[in-house]
Amino acid sequence: MSHRIKTALLSCAVSALLWPAAAQAQDSELEARLAALEAMVAELKAELAAETAATDADIVRLEEVATAAVEAAPSASGDGFTVGDTTFKIGGFVDVDAHVTELSDGGFGGGSIARDFYIPGATPIGGDSTTTTDLTAEASRFFVTANTDMGGHKVGGRIEMDFLGSAQGNERVSSSFSPRLRRAFVTVDNVLVGQEWSTFQNTSAIPESASFLVLSDGMVFIRQAQVRYTMGNWQIALENGNATVTPVGGGRIEADTNIIPDVVARYNWKGDFGNVSFAAIGRQLRLEMPGIEEETFGFGLSAQGRVNVGEKDDIRFTVVGGEGLGRYVGLNAFNGAAIDPMTGELEAIPSYGGLIAWRHPFGETARFNVGYSGLFADNPDFLGAGATESVQSAFGAILWEPAPRVTMGGEIMFGQRETEGGADGSIARFTFSTKYAF
């Protein structure tokens, strides 16, 4: 047998002997690779399933929130809607007013808030008569409230805004007036913290009117930051202190340098007759300026309320008086104190006044309102003849509802401001209003 044939036969024999071992090694390596690949695929499937489950859960939560918000599920009381354990309420009104104002002695500036509602101390004296017409929607208002039971406590809050007195915007092109804060507070059970109507004021005594506000001369009217505690019929509060002072020569200084907050105590009496409140206030009047550091104290008493008369009529009233009341009454028609030019000391300015208004419904939705208001100051002699001695006003209004939640009304009011020297100025204003409450 040739050498070449022997070599070939030997190679075939060796290959035949080694082939099973090589094939077995290759099979083992292939199986290992397949097992690793299957493990990777399983891991990827698990991760994908987890991500899909999380995405589905997020979608469900979003749908639940969207459904609660969009469908606005009514609360148990039927007032507002609930999200989780919290009851929300959104409301307000659209108010469009047309004013025709006649001033006997001067005029208001184009951006004056006195063009939108009656501010007694702003009535000019000593100028030429003017007449203006204004159309405005700045009195429109909106609010959001939230209430929930949390850990056995009743927790709530409110934010409320309108557009009156806006520092932004004008009437030239877009009338883009910015919102202003009216009320913003939190309540926990019987405690209120935040900006709210002063505890010294009973809001039910405010007369119904076509304009934003009437009879403000003798009205307690103020909102400010405070801490209030209510216990049954009693309320006590510490409220923001801010003294308005008449400097030597006249004018006004807003002396926001108080150290002690204003203290208010109030008793509320309610029944089938309506409601009446009695309130007392004590306040620090402090002025700190370069070369001046003076203080005095003021106080006041008030009785306010709304009393039902007959089947549908009611009488709304305020009686108020004290020393250093200042900005609490008459929209700050009088300052709280004045600087004595001889001694440099602060002297609280006494004032007294009030209002009375009658509301008489007739027909299906109409009602007639009429009233009078006045505020009078006992000014120190050193303030001179130019100091405001009194502000008074009267009004009459008819309102009706042509459709549910839509109120239309016409009103006429007359006001007068008089100084210690006998000079006076008057304002006459006709208002037509259309309001939609939501």
C-alpha positions in Angstrom: 0.0 0.0 0.0 1.4 3.3 -1.0 2.5 5.9 1.5 -0.1 8.4 0.4 -2.9 5.9 0.8 -1.7 4.9 4.2 -1.6 8.6 5.3 -5.1 9.2 4.0 -6.5 6.1 5.7 -4.8 7.1 9.0 -6.3 10.6 8.8 -9.8 9.2 8.2 -9.4 6.9 11.1 -8.2 9.7 13.5 -11.1 12.0 12.3 -13.6 9.2 12.9 -12.2 8.7 16.4 -12.2 12.5 17.2 -15.5 13.6 15.6 -17.9 12.6 18.4 -15.8 14.5 21.0 -15.7 17.7 18.8 -19.4 17.5 18.1 -20.2 17.0 21.7 -18.1 20.1 22.7 -19.8 22.2 20.0 -23.2 21.1 21.2 -22.4 22.0 24.8 -21.2 25.5 23.8 -24.3 26.1 21.6 -26.6 25.0 24.4 -24.9 27.4 26.9 -25.3 30.3 24.4 -29.0 29.4 23.9 -29.6 29.3 27.6 -27.9 32.7 28.1 -30.0 34.2 25.2 -33.2 32.8 26.7 -32.3 34.3 30.1 -31.8 37.7 28.5 -35.1 37.5 26.6 -36.9 36.6 29.8 -35.3 39.5 31.7 -36.3 41.9 28.9 -39.9 40.6 29.0 -40.0 41.1 32.7 -38.8 44.7 32.5 -41.3 45.4 29.6 -44.1 44.0 31.6 -43.2 46.1 34.7 -43.1 49.3 32.6 -46.4 48.5 31.0 -48.0 47.9 34.4 -46.7 51.2 35.7 -47.8 53.1 32.6 -51.3 51.5 32.9 -51.5 52.5 36.6 -50.5 56.1 35.8 -53.1 56.2 33.0 -55.8 54.9 35.4 -54.8 57.5 38.0 -54.8 60.3 35.5 -58.2 59.2 34.2 -59.6 59.1 37.7 -58.3 62.6 38.5 -59.6 63.9 35.1 -62.9 62.3 35.6 -63.3 63.9 39.1 -62.3 67.3 37.8 -64.2 67.3 34.5 -67.4 65.6 35.8 -67.2 67.7 39.0 -68.8 65.1 41.2 -71.2 66.9 43.5 -70.4 66.9 47.2 -72.6 65.2 49.8 -74.2 68.6 50.5 -74.7 69.3 46.8 -72.6 72.4 47.0 -69.4 72.2 44.9 -67.5 69.1 43.9 -65.2 66.6 45.6 -61.7 65.4 44.7 -60.6 62.8 47.1 -61.6 64.0 50.6 -61.7 67.7 49.7 -64.7 69.7 48.6 -64.0 72.5 46.2 -66.3 75.3 45.1 -65.6 77.8 42.3 -67.8 80.9 42.0 -68.1 84.6 41.5 -69.9 86.9 39.1 -69.5 89.0 36.0 -70.5 92.6 36.7 -70.8 95.2 34.0 -71.6 98.7 35.3 -72.4 102.0 33.5 -71.9 105.2 35.6 -72.9 108.7 34.8 -71.2 110.9 37.4 -71.7 114.6 38.1 -69.3 116.4 40.5 -70.1 119.9 41.6 -66.5 121.0 42.4 -63.9 119.2 40.3 -63.3 115.8 38.7 -61.7 112.4 39.3 -58.5 111.4 37.4 -58.9 108.9 34.6 -57.4 106.1 36.6 -59.1 107.0 40.0 -60.9 104.1 41.7 -63.5 106.7 42.8 -64.9 106.5 39.2 -65.9 102.9 39.9 -67.6 103.3 43.3 -68.4 105.9 45.9 -65.5 106.9 48.1 -66.8 109.7 50.5 -63.4 111.3 51.2 -62.6 111.6 47.5 -65.4 114.0 46.6 -63.6 117.2 45.4 -64.2 120.7 46.8 -63.3 124.0 45.2 -63.2 123.2 41.4 -65.4 123.4 38.4 -68.3 121.0 37.9 -67.7 118.0 35.6 -69.8 115.2 34.2 -68.4 111.8 33.0 -69.7 108.5 31.7 -67.8 105.2 32.5 -68.5 101.7 31.4 -66.5 99.0 33.3 -66.4 95.3 34.2 -63.7 95.7 36.9 -66.1 94.8 39.7 -66.3 91.2 38.3 -65.1 88.7 40.9 -64.1 85.0 41.2 -63.2 82.8 44.2 -62.1 79.3 45.0 -62.8 77.5 48.3 -61.6 74.2 49.6 -62.9 72.2 52.7 -61.9 68.9 54.1 -62.1 66.8 57.3 -58.5 65.9 58.2 -57.5 64.0 61.3 -60.8 65.0 63.1 -60.4 68.7 62.2 -62.3 70.8 59.8 -59.8 72.5 57.5 -60.7 75.1 54.8 -59.4 77.9 52.7 -60.5 80.6 50.4 -58.9 82.8 47.7 -61.0 85.7 46.2 -60.1 88.3 43.7 -61.6 91.1 41.6 -60.2 93.8 39.3 -61.1 97.1 40.9 -58.3 99.6 41.5 -55.9 97.7 39.2 -52.4 99.2 38.9 -52.1 97.5 35.5 -54.0 98.3 32.4 -55.9 101.2 31.0 -58.9 101.9 28.8 -57.0 102.9 25.6 -57.0 99.6 23.8 -57.6 96.4 25.7 -58.6 97.3 29.3 -56.3 94.6 30.6 -56.8 95.1 34.3 -55.0 92.8 36.7 -56.6 90.9 39.5 -56.3 92.2 43.1 -56.5 90.2 46.2 -59.7 90.5 48.3 -59.7 87.6 50.6 -57.2 84.8 51.3 -57.4 82.7 54.5 -57.1 79.3 56.1 -59.5 77.9 58.8 -58.8 75.1 61.2 -61.9 74.4 63.2 -62.7 77.7 65.0 -59.5 79.5 64.1 -59.1 81.7 61.0 -55.7 82.9 59.8 -55.3 85.2 56.7 -56.9 88.2 55.0 -60.7 88.4 55.6 -63.3 91.0 56.5 -62.4 92.7 59.8 -64.1 91.2 62.9 -65.2 94.7 63.6 -67.5 94.6 60.5 -70.8 92.8 60.1 -71.1 92.2 56.3 -74.8 91.6 56.5 -75.3 95.3 57.2 -74.1 96.2 53.7 -77.1 97.5 51.7 -78.0 95.8 48.4 -77.2 98.1 45.5 -76.7 98.3 41.7 -73.3 99.8 42.1 -70.3 98.1 43.8 -70.8 100.0 47.1 -73.2 102.6 48.5 -73.7 104.3 51.9 -70.0 103.8 52.6 -69.8 107.1 54.7 -70.9 105.6 58.0 -70.1 102.0 57.1 -67.5 99.8 58.8 -65.8 98.4 55.7 -62.3 96.8 55.8 -60.5 93.6 54.9 -57.1 92.8 56.3 -54.8 90.0 57.6 -55.8 88.7 61.0 -55.9 85.8 63.5 -59.5 85.2 64.7 -60.9 82.7 67.2 -64.6 82.0 67.3 -66.3 80.4 70.3 -70.1 80.2 70.0 -71.4 83.7 69.6 -68.1 85.3 70.6 -65.2 86.2 68.4 -61.9 87.7 69.2 -59.1 88.8 66.8 -55.7 90.3 66.4 -55.7 92.3 63.2 -53.2 94.2 61.1 -52.4 97.6 62.6 -51.8 100.5 60.2 -52.4 104.1 61.4 -53.3 106.9 58.9 -52.1 110.2 60.2 -52.7 113.9 59.2 -49.3 115.7 59.2 -48.8 119.3 59.9 -50.2 121.2 56.9 -52.7 118.5 56.0 -52.7 115.5 53.8 -52.2 111.9 54.9 -49.3 109.7 56.1 -49.8 106.0 56.0 -47.7 105.3 59.1 -47.3 101.5 58.8 -45.1 101.4 61.9 -47.4 99.9 64.5 -45.9 97.4 66.9 -49.2 96.2 68.6 -51.9 94.7 66.4 -55.4 96.0 66.5 -57.6 94.0 69.0 -61.2 93.3 68.2 -63.9 91.5 70.3 -67.4 90.8 68.9 -70.7 89.2 70.0 -73.1 87.9 67.4 -76.8 87.5 68.2 -78.9 85.6 65.6 -82.5 84.4 65.4 -85.6 84.5 63.3 -85.5 88.3 63.5 -82.2 88.4 61.6 -78.9 89.2 63.2 -77.2 91.9 65.2 -73.5 92.1 66.3 -71.8 94.3 68.9 -68.1 94.9 68.5 -65.3 96.8 70.3 -61.9 97.7 69.0 -58.7 98.9 70.6 -55.7 100.0 68.5 -52.3 101.6 68.6 -51.7 104.7 66.5 -48.0 105.0 66.1 -45.8 107.2 63.8 -42.1 106.7 63.5 -40.2 108.9 61.0 -36.9 110.8 61.0 -37.2 113.1 64.0 -40.6 111.8 65.0 -41.5 108.8 67.2 -45.0 109.3 68.7 -47.9 107.1 69.6 -51.4 107.3 71.0 -54.3 104.8 71.3 -57.7 104.6 69.8 -60.9 102.7 70.5 -64.4 102.2 69.0 -67.8 100.6 69.5 -70.3 99.4 66.9 -73.7 97.8 66.5 -74.5 96.4 63.1 -77.0 94.0 61.6 -79.9 93.1 59.4 -83.4 92.9 60.9 -86.3 91.2 59.1 -89.5 93.3 58.8 -92.7 91.7 57.7 -92.6 88.7 55.4 -89.8 89.8 53.0 -88.5 93.2 53.9 -85.4 93.9 56.0 -83.6 96.9 57.6 -79.8 97.1 57.5 -78.0 99.4 59.9 -74.7 100.4 61.4 -74.1 102.7 64.4 -70.4 103.3 65.1 -68.2 105.7 67.1 -64.9 106.2 68.8 -61.5 107.8 68.7 -58.9 107.0 66.2 -61.1 104.7 64.1 -59.6 106.2 60.9 -59.6 103.6 58.1 -62.1 101.3 59.7 -65.1 103.6 58.8 -66.0 105.6 55.7 -63.2 104.2 53.6 -60.8 106.3 55.6 -62.8 109.5 55.1 -61.0 110.7 58.3 -57.5 109.8 59.5 -57.0 108.0 62.7 -54.8 110.7 64.3 -53.2 114.1 63.6 -49.9 115.7 64.6 -50.3 118.7 66.9 -48.0 121.4 65.3 -47.4 123.0 68.8 -46.4 119.9 70.7 -45.5 117.4 67.9 -47.7 114.8 69.6 -50.3 112.5 68.0 -53.9 113.1 68.8 -56.6 110.6 68.0 -59.5 112.0 65.9 -63.0 111.3 67.3 -65.7 110.3 64.8 -69.2 108.9 64.9 -71.8 107.9 62.3 -73.8 105.1 60.8 -76.2 104.0 58.1 -79.7 102.7 57.6 -81.2 101.0 54.5 -84.6 99.5 53.7 -85.0 96.6 51.3 -88.5 95.9 49.9 -89.1 93.0 47.5 -92.1 93.3 45.2 -93.4 91.3 42.2 -91.7 88.0 41.4 -88.0 89.0 41.5 -87.9 92.8 41.9 -86.8 94.7 45.0 -86.5 98.4 46.0 -83.6 99.6 48.2 -83.3 103.1 49.8 -81.0 104.4 52.5 -79.0 107.1 54.2 -75.5 107.2 55.6 -73.3 109.8 57.4 -70.0 110.2 59.3 -69.0 113.1 61.4 -65.6 114.1 62.9 -64.7 116.1 66.0 -61.5 117.5 64.5 -58.8 119.1 66.7 -58.8 122.9 66.3 -55.2 122.8 64.9 -56.4 121.0 61.7 -58.0 124.2 60.5 -60.8 125.0 58.2 -59.7 122.7 55.4 -60.2 119.4 57.4 -63.2 117.3 56.4 -65.9 117.6 59.0 -68.6 115.4 57.5 -69.5 113.0 54.7 -73.1 112.0 53.9 -75.0 110.2 51.2 -78.4 108.8 50.2 -79.4 106.4 47.5 -82.3 104.6 45.8 -82.1 101.5 43.6 -84.4 99.0 41.9 -83.1 95.6 41.0 -84.8 92.6 39.2 -83.8 89.2 37.8 -84.8 88.7 34.1 -83.3 85.2 34.3 -82.0 83.0 37.0 -78.7 84.3 38.5 -78.9 87.4 36.3 -79.6 90.7 38.1 -80.1 94.0 36.4 -80.6 97.3 38.3 -80.7 101.0 38.1 -79.6 103.3 40.9 -79.2 107.0 41.8 -77.1 108.3 44.6 -76.2 111.7 46.0 -73.2 112.4 48.3 -71.7 115.4 50.0 -68.4 116.2 51.7 -68.1 119.3 53.9 -65.1 120.9 55.6 -64.7 122.6 59.0 -64.7 126.0 57.2 -68.1 125.3 55.6 -66.9 124.6 52.1 -68.5 121.6 50.4 -68.6 119.5 47.3 -71.2 117.0 46.0 -71.5 114.0 43.8 -74.5 112.7 41.9 -74.3 109.3 40.2 -76.6 107.2 38.1 -75.6 103.5 37.7 -77.0 100.8 35.5 -75.7 97.3 36.3 -75.9 93.8 34.8 -74.6 91.0 36.9 -74.4 87.2 36.3 -73.5 85.1 39.3 -72.0 81.6 38.8 
